[in-house]
Amino acid sequence: MKKSFMRSITFFLSLMMSFVSIPTVSYAYSEADAIYYDVDIDDYIEFDEDDFNDVCLDLMDTELDYIVFELPDWDEGILYYDYNGDDEEEISSYDEFYYDEEPSISDISFVPDEDCPSEITISYEGVDLDGNYFYGDIIIEVSGSSSDTDTYIEYSVYVDDTVTFDEDDFNDYCQEENNEDLDYVKFTLPSSSKGILYYDYDGDDEEEISSSDKFYYDGEPSISDITFVPDEDCPSEITISYEGVDVEGDYFYGDIVINVSGTSSNTDTYIEYSAYESGTVIFDEDDFNDYCQEENNEDLDYIKFTLPSSSKGILYYDYDGDDEEKISSTDKFYYGGEPSISDITFVPDEDFTGDCEISFSGYDEDGDSIQGTVLISIKKNTQSYSADTISFTGYAGYKISFISSYFNDKCKSLTGSTLDYVHFTVPDASEGTLYYGYASENSYSSLVTEDTDYYYTETFPYLSDVSFVSASGNTSGTSGISYTGYGIDGSSFTGSISITYTALSGFTNITYESKSSQYFKDVGESYSWAANYIDTLYENGIVSGEVSSDGTRMFKPSNSITRGDFLLMLSKAFNLEITETSDNFSDVSEGSYYYNAIAAAKALGIAQGYNNNFYPQAAITREDAMVLALRAMELTGMQVTAGSLTELAVYTDYGLISGYAQEAIASLVKDGIITGSNNNINPKNNITRAEAAVIFHKIKY
């Protein structure tokens, strides 16, 4: 992604002396609120530029300049520019669309694929008028999608009978959700007032399952050996949630709905929630509307709550753990309006476990009254969970950031709950230091403390801003840190973190023969890190620059290099030649100075483009430059060491690397051709002409 280039000469010299990195632009990104649209499967949706400007103003306090879209998958749909249903122009991931000029965001349309899912997320990158970057998502709900159906697995049973699950039902659901076969599932246990799940049930000496047990589609213990036995006083419909993992290791979630005949009541008499002690319960407006539909055959308008005893817990509105607003018994909360029922949270007293009943009353949309009860079960957390070790790697003396999703994955796999927050045991100072908001040794928000909650979700302080810096910058080693994680339902687990760091040795004696270029007037002392490299490439005919009107030669080192110029440089560096040049990308003009270079790269499989376009005038990103460079190296027989995720995990922004570029970047990192800057690899930045010259010099010489 594009970012501003601001570094002093001193920073460049110190960086090269200690890190040997290609200077790259580095800055933080902000995440905007999602933009929502609805569309029918056989229709299309036009984007509104004001929607994007509004989220930019909310986030950045500055109006929007332009955005770039990440294209949806082919089976989700297509983004078009100036769509009219005939002879359309598909957009590319390089195109910039503007808020207040052409091409306009409001001329972008999304046309869903006929087999698309019911919810589609399209990511985008935005730039405000001050040049600051942010990113966000467009979430499109598609009505009439084939995935709108079969949202749960359904069984029927009499109250005095049992129902045995069928592993094929769960595999079919996994196929629909993830397009992969199922590996295993874990169940969220129903309350005993509804019934019990047994393994290998035969009516005698039974084994109840636990929420941590895994049951397999094609192995033992099998899903097909799970039996549900309803309680004699259970409601007529029971929902059991489960978490599944497919054979590729990807998660999904689903529900089993069991219809029970012969129960004492035709409808549920209350709305049920549960949590572990110290957890919280957030109400869902749909649960209350469903209850109203069953009772009154009408949608709900609003309800009011009878407050529970404070010894059991408190109801809050818009709860986030700080400076909360308690609700009153006269407050109205709406279904489909504000203040919303879904913004109500029950926080149990720290000493309370058991059942808490909260009565409510209200009216449906026809003005008829409705009464009911919310039953909240607060369970004592007696089970102890222990997680496998989480591993991170990096460089000694440098920031090693923690990846928050690793902790959430552990929480979900052990407890079935989403992670809420983590407590860390502070390591001994001889090992290293845990920081919050670390930028440098003299610039960080705070030291990590053992009694501070570091949150996985949007609550401050953020788990993703925790990092470790080893005590020594010239000694390799491994440090261990223990932690305790807490789920949003109040469950907890313990685990350890293993941090392996490698000393950056052999990079302290770098000198430069000269501080500026012998040939290019604009490559002065501020480019001492690149001057000799640029001169070597010039002497070997790989770069030439431009001659100004006064006869001086200019290289324009800070300019972003275009895709066409990069391939021209690549072609000269690797001596790429073909005998025929008639086949080229449709947007590469015959007779252009880079025509033969791009044609050769296409014929040799180095350049692949998109929809037979290469976009030669567009600036090339760092990740695309690395992909093209690696392909050329492999094609010409150069020895390349294959990299892995280990090489990428040391960079705080490695999650921004596109899937197609991960192998190339990891391999060039492992071979020392690129190293990044300030623990960032900056894959989406446009690469400058000076940076490209350094890469080619390291590859060639």
Beta strands, then each sheet from edge to edge (+ up, - down):
strand 1: 30-31
strand 2: 35-40
strand 3: 45-46
strand 4: 64-69
strand 5: 77-81
strand 6: 89-90
strand 7: 97-98
strand 8: 108-112
strand 9: 119-128
strand 10: 133-143
strand 11: 153-158
strand 12: 163-164
strand 13: 182-187
strand 14: 195-199
strand 15: 207-208
strand 16: 215-216
strand 17: 226-230
strand 18: 237-246
strand 19: 251-261
strand 20: 271-276
strand 21: 281-282
strand 22: 300-305
strand 23: 313-317
strand 24: 325-326
strand 25: 333-334
strand 26: 344-348
strand 27: 354-364
strand 28: 369-379
strand 29: 385-386
strand 30: 390-395
strand 31: 400-401
strand 32: 419-424
strand 33: 432-436
strand 34: 446-447
strand 35: 454-455
strand 36: 466-470
strand 37: 477-487
strand 38: 492-502
strand 39: 546-547
strand 40: 553-554
sheet 1: 1+ 10+ 2+
sheet 2: 1+ 10+ 9- 4+ 7-
sheet 3: 3+ 8- 5+ 6-
sheet 4: 11+ 19+ 18- 13+ 16-
sheet 5: 12+ 17- 14+ 15-
sheet 6: 20+ 28+ 27- 22+ 25-
sheet 7: 21+ 26- 23+ 24-
sheet 8: 29+ 38+ 30+
sheet 9: 29+ 38+ 37- 32+ 35-
sheet 10: 31+ 36- 33+ 34-
sheet 11: 39+ 40-
end
